[in-house]
Amino acid sequence: MNQVRVGVGVLIWKDEKILMMRRLGSHGQGTWSAPGGHLEFGEDPFECARRETREEVDIEIDNPRFKGITNDIFEEGKHYITIWVEADYAKGEAKINSKDELTELDWFSFENLPSPLFQSMKNYLAGNLIETK
């Protein structure tokens, strides 16, 4: 049975740059995206953003805020609704905390993002957002 999953992407700002990570695994392997992951049952999207950021890159965030929703259909047959959250860096040194999910990470200016980009990140940057009116 095909299933639609819910993900949360976290755009973390520090010194006018955002944190990006190169993905590892079958889903988007080798592409770059902001930290994030699956929304767990009963979890608030902002709590998911905090949890995934700690789990993947070992930093804390402040002031999470809603940025948009993308409808992401991947070539490998996966379908996600991604809730995009923007947050401010709070503390910690960004490091690879989840070696089975990412291979590298760095801070990038929004005008000079690495490539190739993860499908949901491409959709967000292209402004392909679900209308919430």
CNS distance restraints for C-alpha pairs under 8 A (distance, minus, plus):
assign (resid   3 and name CA) (resid  78 and name CA) 7.88 0.50 0.50
assign (resid   3 and name CA) (resid  79 and name CA) 7.13 0.50 0.50
assign (resid   4 and name CA) (resid  78 and name CA) 7.50 0.50 0.50
assign (resid   4 and name CA) (resid  79 and name CA) 5.10 0.50 0.50
assign (resid   4 and name CA) (resid  80 and name CA) 5.47 0.50 0.50
assign (resid   4 and name CA) (resid  81 and name CA) 7.18 0.50 0.50
assign (resid   5 and name CA) (resid  38 and name CA) 7.46 0.50 0.50
assign (resid   5 and name CA) (resid  79 and name CA) 6.48 0.50 0.50
assign (resid   5 and name CA) (resid  80 and name CA) 4.80 0.50 0.50
assign (resid   5 and name CA) (resid  81 and name CA) 6.34 0.50 0.50
assign (resid   6 and name CA) (resid  38 and name CA) 5.96 0.50 0.50
assign (resid   6 and name CA) (resid  39 and name CA) 5.79 0.50 0.50
assign (resid   6 and name CA) (resid  80 and name CA) 5.51 0.50 0.50
assign (resid   6 and name CA) (resid  81 and name CA) 4.92 0.50 0.50
assign (resid   6 and name CA) (resid  82 and name CA) 5.82 0.50 0.50
assign (resid   6 and name CA) (resid  83 and name CA) 7.51 0.50 0.50
assign (resid   7 and name CA) (resid  36 and name CA) 7.09 0.50 0.50
assign (resid   7 and name CA) (resid  37 and name CA) 5.23 0.50 0.50
assign (resid   7 and name CA) (resid  38 and name CA) 4.40 0.50 0.50
assign (resid   7 and name CA) (resid  39 and name CA) 5.51 0.50 0.50
assign (resid   7 and name CA) (resid  80 and name CA) 6.50 0.50 0.50
assign (resid   7 and name CA) (resid  81 and name CA) 6.18 0.50 0.50
assign (resid   7 and name CA) (resid  82 and name CA) 4.60 0.50 0.50
assign (resid   7 and name CA) (resid  83 and name CA) 6.21 0.50 0.50
assign (resid   8 and name CA) (resid  36 and name CA) 5.27 0.50 0.50
assign (resid   8 and name CA) (resid  37 and name CA) 5.46 0.50 0.50
assign (resid   8 and name CA) (resid  38 and name CA) 6.31 0.50 0.50
assign (resid   8 and name CA) (resid  39 and name CA) 6.45 0.50 0.50
assign (resid   8 and name CA) (resid  45 and name CA) 6.66 0.50 0.50
assign (resid   8 and name CA) (resid  48 and name CA) 6.96 0.50 0.50
assign (resid   8 and name CA) (resid  49 and name CA) 6.42 0.50 0.50
assign (resid   8 and name CA) (resid  82 and name CA) 5.34 0.50 0.50
assign (resid   8 and name CA) (resid  83 and name CA) 4.74 0.50 0.50
assign (resid   8 and name CA) (resid  84 and name CA) 5.81 0.50 0.50
assign (resid   8 and name CA) (resid  85 and name CA) 7.10 0.50 0.50
assign (resid   9 and name CA) (resid  34 and name CA) 6.14 0.50 0.50
assign (resid   9 and name CA) (resid  35 and name CA) 6.01 0.50 0.50
assign (resid   9 and name CA) (resid  36 and name CA) 4.41 0.50 0.50
assign (resid   9 and name CA) (resid  37 and name CA) 6.75 0.50 0.50
assign (resid   9 and name CA) (resid  49 and name CA) 7.15 0.50 0.50
assign (resid   9 and name CA) (resid  82 and name CA) 6.59 0.50 0.50
assign (resid   9 and name CA) (resid  83 and name CA) 6.25 0.50 0.50
assign (resid   9 and name CA) (resid  84 and name CA) 4.85 0.50 0.50
assign (resid   9 and name CA) (resid  85 and name CA) 6.08 0.50 0.50
assign (resid  10 and name CA) (resid  34 and name CA) 5.74 0.50 0.50
assign (resid  10 and name CA) (resid  35 and name CA) 5.46 0.50 0.50
assign (resid  10 and name CA) (resid  36 and name CA) 5.59 0.50 0.50
assign (resid  10 and name CA) (resid  49 and name CA) 5.99 0.50 0.50
assign (resid  10 and name CA) (resid  53 and name CA) 7.68 0.50 0.50
assign (resid  10 and name CA) (resid  84 and name CA) 6.14 0.50 0.50
assign (resid  10 and name CA) (resid  85 and name CA) 4.94 0.50 0.50
assign (resid  10 and name CA) (resid  86 and name CA) 5.68 0.50 0.50
assign (resid  10 and name CA) (resid  87 and name CA) 6.95 0.50 0.50
assign (resid  11 and name CA) (resid  18 and name CA) 6.25 0.50 0.50
assign (resid  11 and name CA) (resid  19 and name CA) 7.01 0.50 0.50
assign (resid  11 and name CA) (resid  34 and name CA) 5.82 0.50 0.50
assign (resid  11 and name CA) (resid  35 and name CA) 7.37 0.50 0.50
assign (resid  11 and name CA) (resid  84 and name CA) 7.52 0.50 0.50
assign (resid  11 and name CA) (resid  85 and name CA) 6.18 0.50 0.50
assign (resid  11 and name CA) (resid  86 and name CA) 4.58 0.50 0.50
assign (resid  11 and name CA) (resid  87 and name CA) 6.13 0.50 0.50
assign (resid  12 and name CA) (resid  18 and name CA) 5.23 0.50 0.50
assign (resid  12 and name CA) (resid  19 and name CA) 5.77 0.50 0.50
assign (resid  12 and name CA) (resid  34 and name CA) 7.71 0.50 0.50
assign (resid  12 and name CA) (resid  61 and name CA) 7.38 0.50 0.50
assign (resid  12 and name CA) (resid  86 and name CA) 6.00 0.50 0.50
assign (resid  12 and name CA) (resid  87 and name CA) 4.94 0.50 0.50
assign (resid  12 and name CA) (resid  88 and name CA) 5.50 0.50 0.50
assign (resid  12 and name CA) (resid  89 and name CA) 5.94 0.50 0.50
assign (resid  13 and name CA) (resid  17 and name CA) 5.51 0.50 0.50
assign (resid  13 and name CA) (resid  18 and name CA) 4.71 0.50 0.50
assign (resid  13 and name CA) (resid  19 and name CA) 7.00 0.50 0.50
assign (resid  13 and name CA) (resid  86 and name CA) 7.70 0.50 0.50
assign (resid  13 and name CA) (resid  87 and name CA) 6.35 0.50 0.50
assign (resid  13 and name CA) (resid  88 and name CA) 4.98 0.50 0.50
assign (resid  13 and name CA) (resid  89 and name CA) 5.70 0.50 0.50
assign (resid  14 and name CA) (resid  18 and name CA) 6.34 0.50 0.50
assign (resid  14 and name CA) (resid  19 and name CA) 7.96 0.50 0.50
assign (resid  14 and name CA) (resid  88 and name CA) 6.58 0.50 0.50
assign (resid  14 and name CA) (resid  89 and name CA) 5.46 0.50 0.50
assign (resid  14 and name CA) (resid 107 and name CA) 7.95 0.50 0.50
assign (resid  16 and name CA) (resid 109 and name CA) 6.65 0.50 0.50
assign (resid  17 and name CA) (resid 107 and name CA) 5.60 0.50 0.50
assign (resid  17 and name CA) (resid 108 and name CA) 5.00 0.50 0.50
assign (resid  17 and name CA) (resid 109 and name CA) 4.49 0.50 0.50
assign (resid  17 and name CA) (resid 110 and name CA) 6.46 0.50 0.50
assign (resid  18 and name CA) (resid  34 and name CA) 7.84 0.50 0.50
assign (resid  18 and name CA) (resid 107 and name CA) 5.26 0.50 0.50
assign (resid  18 and name CA) (resid 108 and name CA) 5.39 0.50 0.50
assign (resid  18 and name CA) (resid 109 and name CA) 6.36 0.50 0.50
assign (resid  18 and name CA) (resid 110 and name CA) 6.81 0.50 0.50
assign (resid  19 and name CA) (resid  34 and name CA) 6.16 0.50 0.50
assign (resid  19 and name CA) (resid  35 and name CA) 7.51 0.50 0.50
assign (resid  19 and name CA) (resid 105 and name CA) 7.06 0.50 0.50
assign (resid  19 and name CA) (resid 106 and name CA) 5.75 0.50 0.50
assign (resid  19 and name CA) (resid 107 and name CA) 4.44 0.50 0.50
assign (resid  19 and name CA) (resid 108 and name CA) 6.40 0.50 0.50
assign (resid  20 and name CA) (resid  32 and name CA) 6.29 0.50 0.50
assign (resid  20 and name CA) (resid  33 and name CA) 5.35 0.50 0.50
assign (resid  20 and name CA) (resid  34 and name CA) 4.64 0.50 0.50
assign (resid  20 and name CA) (resid  35 and name CA) 6.76 0.50 0.50
assign (resid  20 and name CA) (resid 105 and name CA) 5.58 0.50 0.50
assign (resid  20 and name CA) (resid 106 and name CA) 5.71 0.50 0.50
assign (resid  20 and name CA) (resid 107 and name CA) 6.19 0.50 0.50
assign (resid  20 and name CA) (resid 108 and name CA) 7.01 0.50 0.50
assign (resid  21 and name CA) (resid  32 and name CA) 5.39 0.50 0.50
assign (resid  21 and name CA) (resid  33 and name CA) 5.51 0.50 0.50
assign (resid  21 and name CA) (resid  34 and name CA) 6.08 0.50 0.50
assign (resid  21 and name CA) (resid  35 and name CA) 6.65 0.50 0.50
assign (resid  21 and name CA) (resid 102 and name CA) 6.38 0.50 0.50
assign (resid  21 and name CA) (resid 103 and name CA) 7.40 0.50 0.50
assign (resid  21 and name CA) (resid 104 and name CA) 5.69 0.50 0.50
assign (resid  21 and name CA) (resid 105 and name CA) 4.16 0.50 0.50
assign (resid  21 and name CA) (resid 106 and name CA) 6.68 0.50 0.50
assign (resid  22 and name CA) (resid  29 and name CA) 7.68 0.50 0.50
assign (resid  22 and name CA) (resid  30 and name CA) 5.79 0.50 0.50
assign (resid  22 and name CA) (resid  31 and name CA) 5.48 0.50 0.50
assign (resid  22 and name CA) (resid  32 and name CA) 4.38 0.50 0.50
assign (resid  22 and name CA) (resid  33 and name CA) 6.54 0.50 0.50
assign (resid  22 and name CA) (resid 102 and name CA) 5.43 0.50 0.50
assign (resid  22 and name CA) (resid 103 and name CA) 5.66 0.50 0.50
assign (resid  22 and name CA) (resid 104 and name CA) 5.36 0.50 0.50
assign (resid  22 and name CA) (resid 105 and name CA) 6.24 0.50 0.50
assign (resid  23 and name CA) (resid  27 and name CA) 7.97 0.50 0.50
assign (resid  23 and name CA) (resid  28 and name CA) 6.33 0.50 0.50
assign (resid  23 and name CA) (resid  29 and name CA) 5.08 0.50 0.50
assign (resid  23 and name CA) (resid  30 and name CA) 5.34 0.50 0.50
assign (resid  23 and name CA) (resid  31 and name CA) 5.57 0.50 0.50
assign (resid  23 and name CA) (resid  32 and name CA) 6.06 0.50 0.50
assign (resid  23 and name CA) (resid  33 and name CA) 7.17 0.50 0.50
assign (resid  23 and name CA) (resid 101 and name CA) 5.87 0.50 0.50
assign (resid  23 and name CA) (resid 102 and name CA) 4.43 0.50 0.50
assign (resid  23 and name CA) (resid 103 and name CA) 6.43 0.50 0.50
assign (resid  23 and name CA) (resid 104 and name CA) 7.97 0.50 0.50
assign (resid  24 and name CA) (resid  28 and name CA) 7.23 0.50 0.50
assign (resid  24 and name CA) (resid  29 and name CA) 4.57 0.50 0.50
assign (resid  24 and name CA) (resid  30 and name CA) 6.11 0.50 0.50
assign (resid  24 and name CA) (resid 100 and name CA) 6.44 0.50 0.50
assign (resid  24 and name CA) (resid 101 and name CA) 4.77 0.50 0.50
assign (resid  24 and name CA) (resid 102 and name CA) 4.71 0.50 0.50
assign (resid  24 and name CA) (resid 103 and name CA) 6.25 0.50 0.50
assign (resid  25 and name CA) (resid  29 and name CA) 5.15 0.50 0.50
assign (resid  25 and name CA) (resid 100 and name CA) 7.03 0.50 0.50
assign (resid  25 and name CA) (resid 101 and name CA) 6.23 0.50 0.50
assign (resid  25 and name CA) (resid 102 and name CA) 8.00 0.50 0.50
assign (resid  27 and name CA) (resid  76 and name CA) 7.79 0.50 0.50
assign (resid  28 and name CA) (resid 118 and name CA) 5.97 0.50 0.50
assign (resid  28 and name CA) (resid 119 and name CA) 7.62 0.50 0.50
assign (resid  30 and name CA) (resid 116 and name CA) 7.60 0.50 0.50
assign (resid  31 and name CA) (resid 115 and name CA) 6.74 0.50 0.50
assign (resid  31 and name CA) (resid 116 and name CA) 5.10 0.50 0.50
assign (resid  31 and name CA) (resid 117 and name CA) 5.01 0.50 0.50
assign (resid  31 and name CA) (resid 118 and name CA) 5.00 0.50 0.50
assign (resid  32 and name CA) (resid 114 and name CA) 6.63 0.50 0.50
assign (resid  32 and name CA) (resid 115 and name CA) 6.26 0.50 0.50
assign (resid  32 and name CA) (resid 116 and name CA) 6.14 0.50 0.50
assign (resid  32 and name CA) (resid 117 and name CA) 4.68 0.50 0.50
assign (resid  32 and name CA) (resid 118 and name CA) 5.45 0.50 0.50
assign (resid  33 and name CA) (resid 117 and name CA) 6.16 0.50 0.50
assign (resid  33 and name CA) (resid 118 and name CA) 5.47 0.50 0.50
assign (resid  33 and name CA) (resid 121 and name CA) 5.96 0.50 0.50
assign (resid  34 and name CA) (resid 121 and name CA) 7.45 0.50 0.50
assign (resid  35 and name CA) (resid  52 and name CA) 7.00 0.50 0.50
assign (resid  35 and name CA) (resid  53 and name CA) 6.10 0.50 0.50
assign (resid  35 and name CA) (resid  56 and name CA) 7.00 0.50 0.50
assign (resid  35 and name CA) (resid  57 and name CA) 7.67 0.50 0.50
assign (resid  36 and name CA) (resid  48 and name CA) 7.96 0.50 0.50
assign (resid  36 and name CA) (resid  49 and name CA) 6.36 0.50 0.50
assign (resid  36 and name CA) (resid  52 and name CA) 5.42 0.50 0.50
assign (resid  36 and name CA) (resid  53 and name CA) 6.60 0.50 0.50
assign (resid  36 and name CA) (resid  56 and name CA) 7.98 0.50 0.50
assign (resid  37 and name CA) (resid  48 and name CA) 7.70 0.50 0.50
assign (resid  37 and name CA) (resid  49 and name CA) 7.95 0.50 0.50
assign (resid  37 and name CA) (resid  52 and name CA) 6.11 0.50 0.50
assign (resid  38 and name CA) (resid  48 and name CA) 7.72 0.50 0.50
assign (resid  39 and name CA) (resid  43 and name CA) 6.45 0.50 0.50
assign (resid  39 and name CA) (resid  44 and name CA) 7.84 0.50 0.50
assign (resid  39 and name CA) (resid  45 and name CA) 6.64 0.50 0.50
assign (resid  39 and name CA) (resid  48 and name CA) 5.97 0.50 0.50
assign (resid  40 and name CA) (resid  48 and name CA) 7.45 0.50 0.50
assign (resid  43 and name CA) (resid  47 and name CA) 6.58 0.50 0.50
assign (resid  43 and name CA) (resid  48 and name CA) 6.46 0.50 0.50
assign (resid  44 and name CA) (resid  48 and name CA) 6.25 0.50 0.50
assign (resid  45 and name CA) (resid  49 and name CA) 6.23 0.50 0.50
assign (resid  45 and name CA) (resid  83 and name CA) 7.42 0.50 0.50
assign (resid  46 and name CA) (resid  50 and name CA) 6.39 0.50 0.50
assign (resid  46 and name CA) (resid  64 and name CA) 6.24 0.50 0.50
assign (resid  46 and name CA) (resid  65 and name CA) 7.65 0.50 0.50
assign (resid  46 and name CA) (resid  85 and name CA) 7.29 0.50 0.50
assign (resid  47 and name CA) (resid  51 and name CA) 6.06 0.50 0.50
assign (resid  48 and name CA) (resid  52 and name CA) 5.90 0.50 0.50
assign (resid  49 and name CA) (resid  53 and name CA) 6.05 0.50 0.50
assign (resid  49 and name CA) (resid  64 and name CA) 7.92 0.50 0.50
assign (resid  49 and name CA) (resid  85 and name CA) 7.18 0.50 0.50
assign (resid  50 and name CA) (resid  54 and name CA) 6.31 0.50 0.50
assign (resid  50 and name CA) (resid  60 and name CA) 6.79 0.50 0.50
assign (resid  50 and name CA) (resid  61 and name CA) 6.35 0.50 0.50
assign (resid  51 and name CA) (resid  55 and name CA) 6.11 0.50 0.50
assign (resid  52 and name CA) (resid  56 and name CA) 5.88 0.50 0.50
assign (resid  53 and name CA) (resid  57 and name CA) 5.64 0.50 0.50
assign (resid  53 and name CA) (resid  58 and name CA) 6.39 0.50 0.50
assign (resid  53 and name CA) (resid  59 and name CA) 6.20 0.50 0.50
assign (resid  53 and name CA) (resid  60 and name CA) 6.95 0.50 0.50
assign (resid  53 and name CA) (resid  61 and name CA) 7.70 0.50 0.50
assign (resid  54 and name CA) (resid  58 and name CA) 4.23 0.50 0.50
assign (resid  54 and name CA) (resid  59 and name CA) 5.22 0.50 0.50
assign (resid  54 and name CA) (resid  60 and name CA) 6.24 0.50 0.50
assign (resid  55 and name CA) (resid  97 and name CA) 6.32 0.50 0.50
assign (resid  55 and name CA) (resid  98 and name CA) 6.70 0.50 0.50
assign (resid  56 and name CA) (resid  96 and name CA) 6.48 0.50 0.50
assign (resid  56 and name CA) (resid  97 and name CA) 4.99 0.50 0.50
assign (resid  56 and name CA) (resid  98 and name CA) 4.97 0.50 0.50
assign (resid  56 and name CA) (resid 101 and name CA) 7.60 0.50 0.50
assign (resid  56 and name CA) (resid 102 and name CA) 7.93 0.50 0.50
assign (resid  57 and name CA) (resid  94 and name CA) 5.29 0.50 0.50
assign (resid  57 and name CA) (resid  95 and name CA) 5.03 0.50 0.50
assign (resid  57 and name CA) (resid  96 and name CA) 5.25 0.50 0.50
assign (resid  57 and name CA) (resid  97 and name CA) 5.10 0.50 0.50
assign (resid  57 and name CA) (resid  98 and name CA) 7.19 0.50 0.50
assign (resid  58 and name CA) (resid  92 and name CA) 6.66 0.50 0.50
assign (resid  58 and name CA) (resid  93 and name CA) 7.03 0.50 0.50
assign (resid  58 and name CA) (resid  94 and name CA) 5.90 0.50 0.50
assign (resid  58 and name CA) (resid  95 and name CA) 6.22 0.50 0.50
assign (resid  58 and name CA) (resid  96 and name CA) 7.53 0.50 0.50
assign (resid  58 and name CA) (resid  97 and name CA) 6.00 0.50 0.50
assign (resid  59 and name CA) (resid  89 and name CA) 7.63 0.50 0.50
assign (resid  59 and name CA) (resid  90 and name CA) 7.46 0.50 0.50
assign (resid  59 and name CA) (resid  91 and name CA) 5.88 0.50 0.50
assign (resid  59 and name CA) (resid  92 and name CA) 4.59 0.50 0.50
assign (resid  59 and name CA) (resid  93 and name CA) 6.24 0.50 0.50
assign (resid  59 and name CA) (resid  94 and name CA) 5.79 0.50 0.50
assign (resid  60 and name CA) (resid  89 and name CA) 6.54 0.50 0.50
assign (resid  60 and name CA) (resid  90 and name CA) 5.28 0.50 0.50
assign (resid  60 and name CA) (resid  91 and name CA) 5.26 0.50 0.50
assign (resid  60 and name CA) (resid  92 and name CA) 6.35 0.50 0.50
assign (resid  61 and name CA) (resid  87 and name CA) 6.08 0.50 0.50
assign (resid  61 and name CA) (resid  88 and name CA) 5.55 0.50 0.50
assign (resid  61 and name CA) (resid  89 and name CA) 4.76 0.50 0.50
assign (resid  61 and name CA) (resid  90 and name CA) 4.73 0.50 0.50
assign (resid  61 and name CA) (resid  91 and name CA) 7.08 0.50 0.50
assign (resid  62 and name CA) (resid  87 and name CA) 5.85 0.50 0.50
assign (resid  62 and name CA) (resid  88 and name CA) 5.07 0.50 0.50
assign (resid  62 and name CA) (resid  89 and name CA) 6.23 0.50 0.50
assign (resid  62 and name CA) (resid  90 and name CA) 5.53 0.50 0.50
assign (resid  63 and name CA) (resid  87 and name CA) 5.45 0.50 0.50
assign (resid  63 and name CA) (resid  88 and name CA) 6.01 0.50 0.50
assign (resid  64 and name CA) (resid  85 and name CA) 6.22 0.50 0.50
assign (resid  64 and name CA) (resid  86 and name CA) 5.59 0.50 0.50
assign (resid  64 and name CA) (resid  87 and name CA) 4.28 0.50 0.50
assign (resid  64 and name CA) (resid  88 and name CA) 7.07 0.50 0.50
assign (resid  65 and name CA) (resid  85 and name CA) 5.45 0.50 0.50
assign (resid  65 and name CA) (resid  86 and name CA) 5.34 0.50 0.50
assign (resid  65 and name CA) (resid  87 and name CA) 6.35 0.50 0.50
assign (resid  66 and name CA) (resid  83 and name CA) 7.69 0.50 0.50
assign (resid  66 and name CA) (resid  84 and name CA) 6.25 0.50 0.50
assign (resid  66 and name CA) (resid  85 and name CA) 4.77 0.50 0.50
assign (resid  66 and name CA) (resid  86 and name CA) 6.47 0.50 0.50
assign (resid  67 and name CA) (resid  83 and name CA) 7.78 0.50 0.50
assign (resid  67 and name CA) (resid  84 and name CA) 5.30 0.50 0.50
assign (resid  67 and name CA) (resid  85 and name CA) 5.39 0.50 0.50
assign (resid  67 and name CA) (resid  86 and name CA) 6.32 0.50 0.50
assign (resid  68 and name CA) (resid  83 and name CA) 6.14 0.50 0.50
assign (resid  68 and name CA) (resid  84 and name CA) 5.21 0.50 0.50
assign (resid  68 and name CA) (resid  85 and name CA) 7.41 0.50 0.50
assign (resid  68 and name CA) (resid 124 and name CA) 7.92 0.50 0.50
assign (resid  68 and name CA) (resid 129 and name CA) 6.16 0.50 0.50
assign (resid  68 and name CA) (resid 130 and name CA) 7.26 0.50 0.50
assign (resid  69 and name CA) (resid  81 and name CA) 6.85 0.50 0.50
assign (resid  69 and name CA) (resid  82 and name CA) 5.49 0.50 0.50
assign (resid  69 and name CA) (resid  83 and name CA) 4.65 0.50 0.50
assign (resid  69 and name CA) (resid  84 and name CA) 5.86 0.50 0.50
assign (resid  69 and name CA) (resid 124 and name CA) 7.90 0.50 0.50
assign (resid  69 and name CA) (resid 129 and name CA) 5.41 0.50 0.50
assign (resid  69 and name CA) (resid 130 and name CA) 5.47 0.50 0.50
assign (resid  70 and name CA) (resid  81 and name CA) 5.80 0.50 0.50
assign (resid  70 and name CA) (resid  82 and name CA) 5.20 0.50 0.50
assign (resid  70 and name CA) (resid  83 and name CA) 6.79 0.50 0.50
assign (resid  70 and name CA) (resid  84 and name CA) 7.78 0.50 0.50
assign (resid  70 and name CA) (resid 120 and name CA) 6.82 0.50 0.50
assign (resid  70 and name CA) (resid 123 and name CA) 6.58 0.50 0.50
assign (resid  70 and name CA) (resid 124 and name CA) 6.36 0.50 0.50
assign (resid  70 and name CA) (resid 128 and name CA) 6.39 0.50 0.50
assign (resid  70 and name CA) (resid 129 and name CA) 4.85 0.50 0.50
assign (resid  70 and name CA) (resid 130 and name CA) 5.72 0.50 0.50
assign (resid  71 and name CA) (resid  79 and name CA) 7.67 0.50 0.50
assign (resid  71 and name CA) (resid  80 and name CA) 6.21 0.50 0.50
assign (resid  71 and name CA) (resid  81 and name CA) 4.83 0.50 0.50
assign (resid  71 and name CA) (resid  82 and name CA) 6.56 0.50 0.50
assign (resid  71 and name CA) (resid 120 and name CA) 7.74 0.50 0.50
assign (resid  71 and name CA) (resid 128 and name CA) 7.99 0.50 0.50
assign (resid  71 and name CA) (resid 129 and name CA) 7.36 0.50 0.50
assign (resid  71 and name CA) (resid 130 and name CA) 6.93 0.50 0.50
assign (resid  72 and name CA) (resid  79 and name CA) 5.73 0.50 0.50
assign (resid  72 and name CA) (resid  80 and name CA) 5.04 0.50 0.50
assign (resid  72 and name CA) (resid  81 and name CA) 6.01 0.50 0.50
assign (resid  72 and name CA) (resid  82 and name CA) 7.11 0.50 0.50
assign (resid  72 and name CA) (resid 119 and name CA) 6.86 0.50 0.50
assign (resid  72 and name CA) (resid 120 and name CA) 5.53 0.50 0.50
assign (resid  72 and name CA) (resid 123 and name CA) 7.30 0.50 0.50
assign (resid  73 and name CA) (resid  77 and name CA) 7.07 0.50 0.50
assign (resid  73 and name CA) (resid  78 and name CA) 5.96 0.50 0.50
assign (resid  73 and name CA) (resid  79 and name CA) 4.50 0.50 0.50
assign (resid  73 and name CA) (resid  80 and name CA) 6.42 0.50 0.50
assign (resid  73 and name CA) (resid 119 and name CA) 7.92 0.50 0.50
assign (resid  74 and name CA) (resid  78 and name CA) 5.18 0.50 0.50
assign (resid  74 and name CA) (resid  79 and name CA) 6.22 0.50 0.50
assign (resid  74 and name CA) (resid 119 and name CA) 6.79 0.50 0.50
assign (resid  82 and name CA) (resid 120 and name CA) 7.10 0.50 0.50
assign (resid  94 and name CA) (resid 105 and name CA) 7.98 0.50 0.50
assign (resid  95 and name CA) (resid 105 and name CA) 7.39 0.50 0.50
assign (resid  96 and name CA) (resid 102 and name CA) 6.95 0.50 0.50
assign (resid  96 and name CA) (resid 103 and name CA) 7.28 0.50 0.50
assign (resid  96 and name CA) (resid 104 and name CA) 6.84 0.50 0.50
assign (resid  96 and name CA) (resid 105 and name CA) 7.20 0.50 0.50
assign (resid  98 and name CA) (resid 102 and name CA) 6.47 0.50 0.50
assign (resid  99 and name CA) (resid 103 and name CA) 6.51 0.50 0.50
assign (resid 108 and name CA) (resid 112 and name CA) 6.39 0.50 0.50
assign (resid 108 and name CA) (resid 113 and name CA) 5.84 0.50 0.50
assign (resid 108 and name CA) (resid 114 and name CA) 7.75 0.50 0.50
assign (resid 109 and name CA) (resid 113 and name CA) 6.44 0.50 0.50
assign (resid 117 and name CA) (resid 121 and name CA) 6.27 0.50 0.50
assign (resid 117 and name CA) (resid 122 and name CA) 5.98 0.50 0.50
assign (resid 118 and name CA) (resid 122 and name CA) 6.24 0.50 0.50
assign (resid 119 and name CA) (resid 123 and name CA) 6.24 0.50 0.50
assign (resid 120 and name CA) (resid 124 and name CA) 6.19 0.50 0.50
assign (resid 121 and name CA) (resid 125 and name CA) 6.13 0.50 0.50
assign (resid 122 and name CA) (resid 126 and name CA) 6.04 0.50 0.50
assign (resid 123 and name CA) (resid 127 and name CA) 6.37 0.50 0.50
assign (resid 123 and name CA) (resid 128 and name CA) 5.16 0.50 0.50
assign (resid 123 and name CA) (resid 129 and name CA) 7.42 0.50 0.50
assign (resid 124 and name CA) (resid 128 and name CA) 5.81 0.50 0.50
assign (resid 124 and name CA) (resid 129 and name CA) 6.52 0.50 0.50
